Amino acid sequence: MIRVKNTVLLVDDIPANIKILVSALRDNYSLLVATNGRDALKAACEKRPDLILLDVMMPDMDGYEVCKALKTRSETASIPVIFVTAMNEEKDETRGFLLGAVDYIIKPVNPVIVKARVQTHIALCMAQRELQRHRDELEDMVLERTRELRETQIEITNRLVQAAEYHDQQTSRHITRMAHYCVVLARAHGMKEHELTLFFHASAMHDIGKLGISDAILHKKGTLTPDEFDEMKRHTLIGADLLYGPDNELMNMAHLIALTHHEKWDGTGFPLGLAADEIPFAGRIAALCDVFDALSSKRPYKEAWPLEEAKKVVLEQKGIHFDPYIVELFEENYSKIEEVYARVK
């Protein structure tokens, strides 16, 4: 296997100094040479050497200026710089280190010292690169695993929703519309795309607790008796229990929505009688979207209302059943609500 040599850029305006450095390093490294600061910057940007040996005292652009320019450019900032100079006072070394240099070699140079310093910093640089590569690989693995877990969670939620849909095909359309309505309002609020994806799938499970309610009650044609209505209200608690998972972002949101989508702004809802800001924000959005779609959909006990009639009820319930702010979002984005309704029938 052919070993690729590391590359070192030598920068000095005096040919004799360059010759000494070349003699010391040519057997072990690929060498680049620049005799002024501007050529050094160009070579560093184009060739990306593994290390730079940089003279300080140069005309036009000295080594300090070159080092500063290297460290301010993203493509060269990580290249280690060793100053090679006759300036050996403490203040000179301090200035160089503050600019980002990793070491100093004092002129006249000793070839043995040059080779040792270069070898040390090349080895350190390679180790750092290898460490960064492992970190990047680990980060990629974590991201991929996170993506797989999220996809698995979403697949599970979809299966749960499908199970609920077996009760009634109309339920399927209600779930889809309601989830899309929630996303319209949440996006208008400024929710981030990642959160919107979670919200869509979480809100689709708002009625998952109805799996625990008998079909006789779910599909009854006519008004429920007080006992039947009390039984129906239990779907919020059943759903919340099914979805409980505090360490899971998706399930946590789904749990809150299932539990609170029948709470009312004025505190007269169920199952907890929460009021105003006591109701989680996601639950407040879901409450409005659920009622709007229920009114505008056909159910065993009623025909579908015209959209404008359903909209009128929502507006009338501002500050009573629904969060006033959510109602304003609904009104401002009503055309998008209509688009969803037209698309999902």
N, C-alpha and C positions, 0 to 999 in steps of 0.2 A: 504494500500500500504506500503510495507516494505521499509524503508529509508536506503539506502546504506551509510555506514559511510565513510568519507574521511580518507585517509591513511597518517600517519605521521611516518617518519623515525627518530628514536632517535639515535644519535651517540655520545658516550662518553666511554672512557676507564676505568672509575671508576664506579663500580656497584652501589654504593650508589647514585650517581647522576642520573643514569638511573632509579633507583627505585623511586626517587622523581618525575621525569618526567612522568613515567608510572602512578603513583598514581594520578597525576594531570589531565591526559588526557585520561585514559583508558575508562571512561564512555561515552565519546563523539566521540572517534576516534578509527580506527583500527591502531594498533601500530606495527612497525617493529623496531628491535634493532640491532645495530652494535657496536662493541667495539673497532674497529680500522678503519683507513681510507680506506684500501683496501676492507674490507668487506662492508663498507658503499657504495663505488663506485659500487660494484657488486650488492648489494641490490637495489640501485637506478636505475641501468640499467635494472635489471630483473623485479622489482616490480612497478616501476614508481610511487612513492608516490606523494601525493599532496603537501607535505611540508616536509622540512628536518630541524630538530633541530641539530646543529652541534657544538660540542666542538672544541675549538681552540687548546688547549695544549694536544696533543696526541703524543706518541712515533712513530718513523719511518716516519709517514706521518701526518703532523699536519692539522688542519682544513682549513687553508689557501690553502694548496696544494690540499686538497680534493675539496674545492669550485672551485678552478681554473680548476681542471680536469672536474668537473661537467659542468661548463659553456662552456667548449670547445667541449663537446660531444652533437651532435644534439638531441639525445634521452633524455638527462637530462638537457639541457640548460635552459629550461623554468620552471624547478621546483624551487620554491622560497626557499631560504636558510636563516635561522635565526641562527646567531652565539650565543652560550651559553658559556660565558667565564668570568673568573675573571679579564681579562685584560680590564680595563675600561678607559685607556688613549685615548685621542682624536686621536692620530696617529694610534692606533690599530683599532679603529672604522673606520677611514678613509680608511685604507688598506682593511678592509673587504668589505666596500661598493664599493670600486674600483674593487674588484674581483667579484662583482655581488650579494652580500648579500642584503637582503631587510630589515633586522632589527638586533638588538643586545639585548640580555637579559643577565644581569649581575648576576654572582654567588655571594653569594648563592641565588638560585632562589626562588621567591615567587610564589607559585602555582596559585594564583589568577592572577598575572601578566602574567604568562606563558599561562594560558587558554585564557586570553583576547587577547594577541598578536597572538596566534595561530588562534583563531577564526577570528580576523581581516584579517590576511593574507590569510587564507583559503577562506573567503568570497570574498576578492579581486581577488584571483586566479580564483575562480568559475565564477565571473562576467566577467573577462577577457576571459575565455574560452567560455562563452556564447556569448559574443560580437564577438569573432572570428568565432563562429559557424554561427551567423547571417550574418557576412561578407561573409563567404564561401557560404552560401545559396544564398545570394544576387548576388555574383559573378557568381554562377552556373546559376541563373535565367537570368542574363544579357547575359551570353554566349549562353544559350539556345535560348533566344529571338533574339540575333544577328544571330545565325545559322538559325533560322526560317525566319528571314527577308532576309538573303542572299539567302536561297533556294527559297523564293518567288520571289526575283529579278531575279534569274536565270530562274525560270519557266516563268516569264513574257518575258524575252529576248528570251527564246526558242519559245514561242508562236509568238513573232514578227518575228523571223527567219522563222518559219513555214508559216506565212502569206506570206513572200517573196517567199518561195519555191513554192507556188501555181502557180506562174507565169511560172515556168519552172523546171522540175526535174533535169536538168543539173545544175541549180543554187544550188540545194541542195548539190550536190557533190562538187561544187566549194567552197561553204561556209565551208563545213567540212574539205576539204583538206587545204584550206587557213588558217583556224584556227589552224590546227595541224602544218602546216609549221611555223606559227608565234611562237607557243610554242617551237618548236625545236630550233629556233634561239634565243628566249628569254632565254631559259634554258642554252644554250651555253654561253650567255652573263653573266649568274649568277643570273638571276631573281629568287626570292624565290617562293616556291611552292604555297603559298597563292596568290601571284601576278600572277603566271602562270595560275591559275584557272580563275582569273578575266580576264586575257588577252585572254584566249581561248574563253570565252563567249562574251567578248567585241568585239573581232575581227570578230566573226561570224556575227556581226551586221553591218559590214562596208558598205554594200550596201543596208541597210534598206531603204534609201531614194528613191530607185528605185520604191517603192510602189507609189510614187507620179509622176512617169514618165509613159507616155502612152505606152500600149503594142505595138502600131504601131512603135514606136521608138525602144523599147527594143528588139523586134523580127524582125526588118527590115533586110532583106537579101540584103546586099550590103552596100556601103559607106553612112554614114549619111551626109546630107547637112550641111552647116555651122550653119543654124538655128537649125536643129535637134541636132547637136552636142552641141550647147549652151544649149539647153533644157536638154540634157543628163547630162551635167556637173552640173546641178542644184541638182542632187541626193545627192551630198556631203552636200549642204546646207540644203536640206530637212531632210536628215538623222541626221545631227547635231542638227537641231531644234527639231526633234522628241525625241532625246536622251538626251537633255540638262538637267542636274541635278547636279549642282556643289557640293551639300552636299552628294552625293551618289557616293561611290568609283567606283562601277561597271559602272554606267551610265556616270560618268565623263570620264572614260577611253574610253567607247564606243563612246561618243560624239567626243572626240579628234580624234579617229581613223576614224570615219565616215567623219569628216571634212577634214582630212589631208592625207588620203591614196592616193590621186592623186597629192600631192605636189611632186616636184622634187628637188633633191639636188642642182641643178644649178639655181633654182628659176623660172623655166619656167612652173611649174605645175599650177594646179587650186585647189580650187577657190581663194586662197589668194595670190598666188605667193611667198610663203615662200621659204627660201633657207637655206641649211646647218642646223646648230643647231637651227634655228628658228622653224624647223619642230619638233614636239614632237617625242621622241624616239619611242614610240609605233607606231606612224604614219609612221615613216621611215621603221620599220620592216614590217608593213602591206603593204606598197607600193611595196616592193620587192616581197613579197609572193603573192600579188594580181596579179601582172604582170606575174610572173612565171607561176601561175596556169592558167591565162587567155591564155597565149601563148600555153600551153600544153593541153588545153581543146578545145573541139569542140564548136563552137558558130554558130549562124544563118548565120553569114557572113564569116565563115572560118572553115577549118578543123583543127583538133588538130595537133600541131607541135610535132615532136619527142622530148623527154626530153632533149637530148643533144643539140638540136638547141635552145630550150628555155633557157637552162643553158648558152649557148654561148652569147645570147643577154644580160642576166643579167650581165655576166662578162664584156662585152663590155661597159655596161652603168655604170660601176664603176666610181664614181665621177662626173657623168653627171646626170643620172636619180636617182641613188641610192647612199646612204651613203657608202663610201668606207669600213668602218668598218663592216657594215651589209653584204656587199658583201663578205668580208673575212669570216664572220661567216657562210654564206651560202655555200661557197666553202669548208670550213673545215668540215661542217656537211652534205655534199651533200648526203652521203650514207643514212642518216636518212630521208632526203627529198624523196629519191627514195623509201624507205620503206613505207612512208605515201602514195605516189602515187600508189604503188602496192596494198596497202590495201584498199584504198577508190576509187573505180572506178564505 
